[in-house]
Amino acid sequence: MTTAGVPAVGPWVDPLLEDLVAFRRDVHANPELSFHEHRTTDKIVAALAGVGLVPQRLEGTGAWVDVGEGPVALALRADIDALPVVEETGLEYASTTAGVCHACGHDIHTTVALGVALTLKKMHDAGKLASRVRVIFQPAEERMPGGALAVIRQGILDDVPRVLALHCDPRIDAGTIGTRIGAITSAADTIKLELTGRGGHTSRPHLTEDLVFALSKVAVDVPAVLNRRVDVRSGVSVVWGQISGGSAPNAIPSAGYLAGTMRCLDAEVWEAAGDMLDEVVQQVAQPFGVDVKLEHLRGVPPVMNASAETELIESAARAEIGAHAIVLTPQSMGGEDFAWMTQKVPGSMLRLGTRTPGGETYDLHRGDYTPDERAIGVGVRVMAAAAVRAALEAATGRLAE
């Protein structure tokens, strides 16, 4: 099937699927943390070189490859790192690395990007790719502010006019994609606080800084005060993930620790709320006389999906999997360093459904996250079809329907 002169991608993808699933399972069984993805990079480079492509390694880890000829029409980005999470799936190909697993689906992302490169290579060899497409295998998405900045610093996007990415979504069925124009993720910062003061006996808190009480007030009051200082429509959210202090029920400790994240739906408010957060922490802690050591790690802005690039994805999906399989996805409070790329060039990120129809709805960053591998074929078809359209538009100056 061909739509308005655009070749269908499915017939080029289907023969690759068995090998792609095997590739994904190998990557899944051998996960690597951010900036340590050496084996994963080697495997990607070998697979690309094996079909005659000429992949380039990024500094440290990660790689990129161009497929086709002429000016770059589009870049596709996939992240390749895993998380420091214990796998609980019980799969035959479960992680063999203690305490590390692909709990965010980056093994799927990597495999889809490889599948796109292999598909486009075959289509180029058959004269079906009108321009050049760049596929980027990016390290360290899970380490804020993210490996995307390293890709940009190395100039990999300097000649790229537009960029696409995808992210697994365990809330929607395999065979479905989610799209959205505008912000699709939130800004995300990491906050680490250490409070110190005089310790002592719980019978005499007035002779101490009562550090546990101060720690609890900071934990409760900082989010509340911040929410009253910014527009509620901006969705600023401070949520703590770690709190510790003390070793005995009758002893007030001299140190305590609190860590969490600040997320925000609006990029401009994120900039202002970051400075305000530091001020609010000091104000809340001040009455208790404790010393506060604040480490505020600015993370990433929201991913902003451009309308033209989102329509490019949707037109590809309509042709390859049908309009019924495109759903409107809500803005996520999660952070994504693809945002740095969409600040440099117009881009869009789609949500790739990975839930088995009728099966369990997982959440990302869970040790038991088990995506439906049929999502791989869907991801390759949609992203490769988008690349073919972008290449045709770049070569002819006309929109590909």
N, C-alpha and C positions, 0 to 999 in steps of 0.2 A: 504494500500500500504506500502511496505517495500523496502528500498533501501539498498542493500548490507548488509543485516542483521540489519539495523537501523530501528526501528519501526517508522511509521508515527505518528506525534504528533496531527494533526488536529482532529481526532476522540475523543481524550482526552480533547481537548480544547473546542470544540463546545458546550457541555452541560453547560459550565461555563459562557458563554458570557453574558447571561441576567443578572446574578448576578454581573458580573464584571462591566457592564455598570451602574447598580444601585450603586455599590460601588464608581465608579468614580464620579457620579453625587453628591453623598453625600460629598465626599472630595472636589469637586469643590464648593459646596455651603457653605463649612465651611473652607476656606483657612486660613493658619497660616504662619506667617513670620518666617524667619530663626532663629533657636534655640528656637522657641516657638511652635513647632509642636506637642503639647502634645495630643490634641484630635486625630490628624491624627495618631500618634504613637499608641495610645490606640486602635484605630479602626483596624490598621494593625495587632497588636498583637492578638486581639480578633479573627480576621478572620483566622489567622494561627493556633492559639490554638484550634479553633473550628473544625479543621480537624485532630487533633491529633499531630500536629507539636509542637516543643518546642522552641518558639522564645526567643531571648535574647535581652534585652533592652540595647542600648548604653547609655553612660553617658549623662544625660540631656534628649535629644530627639533622635528619630531614633531607629532602631532595626535591627537585623539580624537573620537568621534562616538557619540551615543546613537540607538538604533533602537527604536521602539515607545513605549508610554506606561505610566505608573504607576511604582512604585518600581523601582530597578535590581535585576534578578534575578541578573545575572552580568556579569563583565567578561572580555573576551578580549584578550590582549596579543600583539603582534608587534613584533619588533625590526627596524630598517630600515637599519642602517649596514653598511658594507663594511669590508674589511681592507686594510692596506698590503702586499698580495701581488701579484706579477706573474701575470696570467692566462696559462695555457698550454693552453687548451682548443682553440683553433683554430676556435671556433664563428663563424658569420656574425654573431652578435650579441654577440661577445666585448667585453670592456671597452674603451672608448675613452679611458679615463683612465689615463695612464701610472702603473704601480706600484700600482694600486688595483683590487680585484675582489671579487666576492661569492663568496669561497671558503668561506663558512660557511653558505650557503643562506638568508641573510636576505632575499634577493629572493623566494624561495619563501614565506617566512613572511609578508612584506608582502602578497604577492599572495593568499595564503589568507585573511588578515584582511580584505582588501578584498572578496574573494568572499563571505565570511560577511556583511559589512555589506550588500552588494547583495542577497544572498539573503534576509536577514531583512527588508529593506525591502519586497521583493516580497511576502513572506509576511504582513507587517504590513498592507500595503495590502489584502490579501485576507482579513484577519481571522483569520490563522493564528498570530499571535504574541501570547501572553497577557500579557506584561509587557515591561519595558524592558531592553535589552541594551546594554552599553557596549563599544565596540571601540577599543583603544588602540594607536596606532602609535608605539612608543617609540624615541627616539634612543639611540645610544651604548652599546649592550650590550658592545661590544668594548673600551671604556675603563673599567678598574676604578677605583672601585667600582661604576660602571655608571649609565646613564641612568635606571634604574628608580627610583633615589633622587630624581631630579628630578621624576618623575611623582608620587611619593608626596608630596614637598614641596609640590607645586602642588595637592594635595587631590583628585586625580582618583580615588583609591580610597576617599575618606572615606565615601561612601554605598554602597560596593560590598560585598556579603556574601560573595562567592566569586569566584575568578579562575582562568582556564585559559590555557595557552599550549601551543605545540608547538615542536619543534626537529627539523630534518632529521636523518636517520640513514642514512648511505650503506652501513651494514652489513646493512640489511634491505631486502627487495624493496618496490618501489612496489606499492601495494595493501595494504600491511601497516602496522599501527601497533604500537608497543611501549609498555607501561604498567608501572607499578611503584608500590606503596604504600611510603611512607617516603622516605628520601633517594635521589634519582635522579641528583644531581650531587655534586661535592665542593666543599669550601671551597677557595679559591685566593687566594694572595698573590703579589706580585711582590717579588723581592729584588735589590737592586743594591749591589755592594760595590766600593769603590775602595781599593786598598792602596798605600801610599807608603813609601819608605825611601831610604837612600843607594844609589845605583847604583855601578857600577864594573866592573872587568875580571873575566871569568869565571875567570881564573887565581888570583884572590884573593877568593873569596866571603866569607872570614872578615872582610874589611874592609868588607863591605856587609851589608845585611839579606837578601841573596839573594832578591829579591822574587819571581822566577818560581817558585822552590821553595816559598816561603810561599804563593803563590797556588794552586799545585797541591795543597798540603796542605789548604788551606781547602776547595777544590773537592771533595776526596775525603773528608776527615774530618768536615766539618760534617754531611752526610747520615747518615754512619755513627753519629756520636755521638748525633744527634737520635733516630735509630731505637732507640737503647738507653735513651733517657730517657722514651719514651712507650709506651703500650700498642700492641703491633703490630696489634691488631685495629682500631685507629683509622685505619690506612692512611695515616699521615703520609709524604709523599714530597717530597724536595727534589731537583729536577733542574735542572741548569744549561743555559742556552741560548746564553750568550755568554761568551767568555773572551778576553782580549787582554793583551799585555804584551811590550815589547821590539821592537827593530828590527834587531838584528844578532846573529849566533850567538855572538860572543865578548864581548858587552857585557850586563851585568846592568842592567836598566832601573830607574828610580826610581819608576815607577808601573805599576799593572796594574788590570784591570777584570774583574769577574765578575758575571754576572746570571742569574737564573733564577726559578723559581717554587717555592712550597711549597704542596702540596695535602693535603687531609685529608678523610676520609670522615665524620668525626664533628664536629658543631658545637661541643660542649663542649671536646673535646680541641684543636680549632682555636684556641680562645681562649687556652688554656694554652700550646700549642706556639708561638704567636706570640711571647710573651714569652721563652720558653725559647730560641727560635732566636737572638734577639739576644745572649743570654748565651753560647750555644755558639760563635757566630762569634768573639766576643772571646776566649774561652778558647783556641780552636784557634790563633788568630793571635798570641796573646801571646808564646809562646816565641821567635818570630822577630824581635821588636822592631819590627815594622812598625806604621805608623799605619793604622787602619781607619776609613773613612767608610762607614757602613751606612745605606742607605735601604731601609726595610722598608715597603712599601705594602700595608696591609691591604686585601684584596679583598672577596670575597663569601662568605657561609656556604653550606652545601648547600641545594639546592632540596628542600623537604620536601613530598612528595605526600600530601595528606590522603585518607583512605579514601573518604569520601563523594564527593568531587570526582573521584577516580579511577574510582569506580563510575559516576558520571555520564558520563564519557568512554566507558567500556566499554559501557554500555547503548546509547549513541548509535551506537557502532561496530558492535555486534551487529546493530542494526536496519538500518544503512545499508550495511555491507560484509560482515557475517557474522562469527560468532564465530571461525571458522578464521583470520581475518586479524588477530587480536589475539595478540601474543606478550609474554612476560615479558622486559623489558629489564633488563640488569644496571646497577648503579650505575656512573656514569661518573666518571673522575677529572677531567673538565673542570669549569670553573667557569661559573656562569650567574647574572646579576644578577636574574633572575626570583625568586631566593631572597629578596630584600628584600620582594617582594610577598607571598610565601607566609608571611613572618614577620608581616605585617600582617593578612592575611585568609586563610582556608582556600583552598587552591588545588591544582592539579595540572598537570603538564606531561607531554605525550605525545611519543613519538618517532615521527616521520613517515618511513616507509620511502621512500628515493629511489633505491635500486639497481635498474637495469633487470634483470628476471629473467634469469639466465644471463649477465649482463654483469659488468663489472669492479667490484670493491669498492674504492671510494675511501676517503680519509680527509678529515675536515674540515680546513680551513686549508691545503689543497693547491691550487696554482694550476691543476691540471687537473681539479678536482672538477666533475663533470658530472651533476647530478641528473636523473632521469627526470621529465619534466614531467607525466606522468600522476599524480604524487603531488599536484599542485595540487587536482585534483578530489576526491581522497580526503580531503585535509585540510579542504577547504571543507565537504564533506558531514558529516564527523564533528564538526567544531567547530560548524557551524550546527545540527546535530541536537542536540548537547549544549545549545546556547543555547535552543533551542525547549523542550527538556525542563525546563531550569532555570526558564524563564519560566512554564511551566505549573505547576511545583511551587510557585513563589512566589505564583501567583495562586490556586491551589486548596488549598495546604497538603498535597497528596498527592504521593507519589513517582510519577514518570512511568516506566513500565516500557519 
